Amino acid sequence: MKRTQTELAYLRATAQNASPVGLVIILLDQLILDLKRAIAAMEKGEIETRCAELKHGYLVLAQLEGSLDKERGGEAAENFSRFYSSVRASMMQAHIKARPDMLVRQIGLLLDVRQAWQEVDKPNLGSAATGPASDSVLQPSTRAEEQEPAAGNWTA
């Protein structure tokens, strides 16, 4: 889906003003959207689209995992790292077997994690995408052709 300049400006402003937890929520929203698009592509038999959506999902997962502070995050960071690895492995298996049901399961798990992060970020509700990922009209994007240079480093 090609985004308008207005949508891209809105998304950039949202990301730049988001709390660190809000950025995690935005990335989870994007990953969920990628998986939903991959499911739709699987159901239509669109292999190229399925590959592109899953590839983007892997990039989002890499960003989520790269944001973990394993030195200060302790057990929680290790648990998230294992969770992201599990999601990645399930995405790979779903891709190889062309099994949308496997991606649906991952979406459910990601929504649970997203909801937990949203609870953590309640004091900053206005600083991140807060609606359910499935209902958001504007979804964040990190595709190379839609990306601006990062405003700064952040960790979760």
C-alpha positions in Angstrom: 0.0 0.0 0.0 1.5 3.3 -1.1 1.1 6.1 1.5 0.4 9.7 0.8 2.8 12.4 1.9 0.3 13.5 4.5 0.1 10.0 6.0 3.9 9.7 6.0 4.3 13.0 7.8 1.7 12.0 10.4 3.6 8.7 11.0 6.9 10.4 11.3 5.5 12.9 13.8 3.9 10.0 15.8 7.2 8.1 15.9 9.3 11.1 16.8 7.0 12.0 19.7 6.5 8.5 21.0 7.9 7.2 24.2 10.3 4.3 24.0 7.4 2.0 24.9 5.2 3.8 22.3 7.9 3.0 19.7 7.7 -0.7 20.6 3.9 -0.5 20.2 4.3 1.1 16.8 6.7 -1.7 15.7 4.3 -4.4 16.9 1.5 -2.7 15.0 3.7 -2.8 11.9 4.6 -6.4 12.4 1.0 -7.4 12.9 0.0 -5.5 9.7 2.8 -7.3 7.8 1.6 -10.7 8.9 -2.0 -9.8 8.0 -0.9 -8.8 4.5 1.2 -12.0 4.2 -1.9 -14.0 5.1 -4.0 -12.2 2.5 -1.2 -12.9 -0.1 -1.1 -16.6 0.9 -4.9 -16.8 0.5 -4.7 -15.2 -3.0 -1.7 -17.3 -4.0 0.5 -14.2 -4.4 3.9 -15.6 -3.6 5.9 -12.4 -4.4 3.7 -10.3 -2.1 3.8 -13.0 0.6 7.6 -12.9 0.4 7.8 -9.1 0.5 5.5 -8.8 3.5 7.3 -11.5 5.5 10.7 -10.0 4.6 9.5 -6.7 6.0 8.2 -8.5 9.1 11.7 -10.0 9.6 13.1 -6.5 9.5 10.6 -5.2 12.0 11.5 -8.2 14.3 15.2 -7.3 13.9 14.5 -3.8 15.0 12.5 -5.0 18.0 15.2 -7.4 19.0 17.9 -4.9 18.4 16.2 -2.4 20.7 16.6 -4.8 23.7 19.1 -3.7 26.3 20.3 -7.1 27.4 22.7 -5.7 29.9 20.2 -3.7 31.9 17.0 -5.6 30.8 18.0 -8.8 32.5 15.6 -11.7 32.4 12.9 -9.6 30.7 15.2 -8.8 27.8 16.2 -12.4 27.4 12.5 -13.5 27.5 11.7 -11.0 24.8 14.6 -12.1 22.7 13.4 -15.7 22.9 9.9 -14.6 22.1 11.1 -12.7 19.0 13.1 -15.7 17.9 10.1 -17.9 18.3 7.9 -15.5 16.2 10.7 -15.5 13.5 10.9 -19.3 13.4 7.1 -19.6 13.2 7.0 -17.0 10.4 9.6 -19.0 8.5 7.7 -22.3 8.9 4.4 -20.6 7.9 6.2 -19.2 4.8 7.7 -22.6 3.8 4.5 -24.5 4.4 2.2 -21.7 3.1 0.1 -22.0 6.3 -1.8 -18.8 7.1 -3.1 -20.4 10.3 0.4 -20.3 11.7 0.6 -16.6 11.1 -2.8 -16.1 12.7 -1.4 -17.7 15.8 1.6 -15.3 15.9 -0.7 -12.3 15.4 -2.7 -13.4 18.5 0.6 -13.7 20.5 1.8 -10.3 19.3 -1.6 -8.7 20.2 -1.2 -10.0 23.7 2.3 -8.5 24.0 1.1 -5.3 22.4 -1.7 -5.0 25.0 0.8 -5.6 27.8 3.1 -2.8 26.5 0.0 -0.5 26.1 -0.8 -1.0 29.8 2.8 -0.1 30.7 2.6 3.1 28.5 -0.8 4.3 29.9 0.8 7.5 31.3 2.0 8.3 27.8 -1.2 7.3 25.9 -1.1 10.4 23.7 2.5 9.7 22.5 2.0 6.5 20.5 -0.5 4.6 18.4 -3.0 3.4 20.9 -5.8 1.9 19.0 -6.0 -1.8 18.3 -3.6 -2.8 15.5 -6.5 -4.2 13.5 -8.5 -1.0 13.7 -5.8 1.5 12.9 -6.3 3.4 9.7 -2.7 4.6 9.6 -0.2 2.0 10.2 3.5 2.8 10.8 5.9 1.8 8.1 9.6 1.1 8.0 10.0 0.2 4.4 13.1 1.7 2.9 11.3 3.8 0.3 9.1 5.3 3.1 11.7 5.8 5.7 13.3 9.0 7.0 16.6 8.9 9.0 16.0 7.9 12.6 15.5 10.7 15.0 17.7 9.0 17.6 18.5 5.7 19.3 16.1 4.1 21.7 15.9 1.0 23.7 13.2 -1.0 25.3 
